[in-house]
Amino acid sequence: MQVAIAKNLKTKEILELDDITFQFVLWLNENNYTELDNVYAKSTLKTTVKEFNELNNQMTFQGEDELLVPQINYFVELNTWVCFGKEQDEEINLSFEICDVVYDKQTHKESYNPIELTYLIPFLNSFEKE
């Protein structure tokens, strides 16, 4: 199974992203706020709490009924996860990744293995219409 995650590079905490939240990550990537990895399907955002809040307030996307909806209503969980209890000038480093989820039956824990672009790109291309 492939899943998009956000990983706090300082604490190693992981948050699974829903489809709408992942739109925010794509927007960050498209607008050069993140550094893209050359090997894995991931990008890294290095910023401050204040700048992250400002980015959240800027981003909009096509919502239901083709209305532009401010994303702040949809990214409360991500924003809270990143910023809760932190000072405005505190630095944050996040990695956004597309991973395979592997469940270990013995430990009953999931692990996230980053997907290499060489495998992801042909998979995405398989959905394109000819």
N, C-alpha and C positions, 0 to 999 in steps of 0.2 A: 504494500500500500504506500502511496506517495502522499506526503502531507507537508504543508508549509508551516514552518515554525519560526519563532523569534527566540533567540538565545542571548541572554545577558552575558557578555564576555567576561564581566568581572565576577559574578556570582555563579555562572554556569546554569542559572535557572532557565527553564524552557517553557514557552507558552505556545500552544497550537493556535494557528490563525484560521479564522473562518474565511470564506470566499470574499466577503466584502472587505474585511481587514486586509487581505492580501492585495486588494486593489490599491490600497495605500502604499504598500511596498513597491508595487509596479510603478506607481506614480513617483515615488522617491528615486527609483532606478532611472526612469525615463528623464527625470529632471536633474540628474547628476548629483544628487545629495548623498549617494552611496558609492562605495568602491566595489566594483564587480570582481569576483574571483575568476581566474583564468581556467581553473580546472573543475570546480564544483558549482552547482546551481545555487549560489549564495551571493549575498552582497553584505557589506558592512557599513553601518552608519556610526560615525563618530561625531558627537554633538554635545550640547548641554541641555539640561532640563528645560530651560527657557526657550531655546531654539527648537526643541522637539515639540513643545506646546504650540509655538508659532507655526510650525510645519503642519501640525494637526489642524489648526484653524484655517490654513490656506487651502487645504486639499478639498476638492469637490469631485463628484463622479456622477455618471448617469444612473439615476435611481429608477424605481418603478414608475410607470407612466411617463417615462422620458423626462422627469423633472430633475433639475440639478439640486441635489440635497446636500447640505453641509455635512461632511463626514463626522463632525464632532459627536453626532448622535450615535454613530456606529462604532466608534473607536474608543469608547469610554474604558473598556477593559484593557486594551493595549496601553492607553495613556496612563491609566491608574497603575498598571503593572510596572511601567517604566519610571514614573515620576513620584509615586506615593512616598511621602516622608523625606523627600530630598530637597535640598536648597536649589534655587533657580540657576545658580552658576555652577552646579555640580556637573562634572562630565559623565556622559553615558556612552557606552560602546555596545551596539547591538549587531548581531548577525542574523540576517533573514535567510533561511535555507529551505530548499525542497529536499526532503529526506525519505528514505525507506524506513518504515517502522518495523522493528524486529522484536517479537515477543519471546522472551526466554521462559519456557515452561517450568524450569527448575526454580528460578528466582522469582517468577511471577512479575517481572519488570519489563518495561518497554525500553528499547534503546533506539536512537535515531542515527541512521547512517547516511551521511551526505551523498547525494546522487551526482555522479560525474556528468558533465555536459555532453560527453561523447555518447552517453546512453539517453539522456533526456531530449536532446535536439531531434534525433530520428523519431522518438515517441511523439513529440509535439507535431512534427511534420506529417505524421501519419493521419492527423485530423484535418489537414488542409484539403480543400476541394480541388480536383484537377480541372 
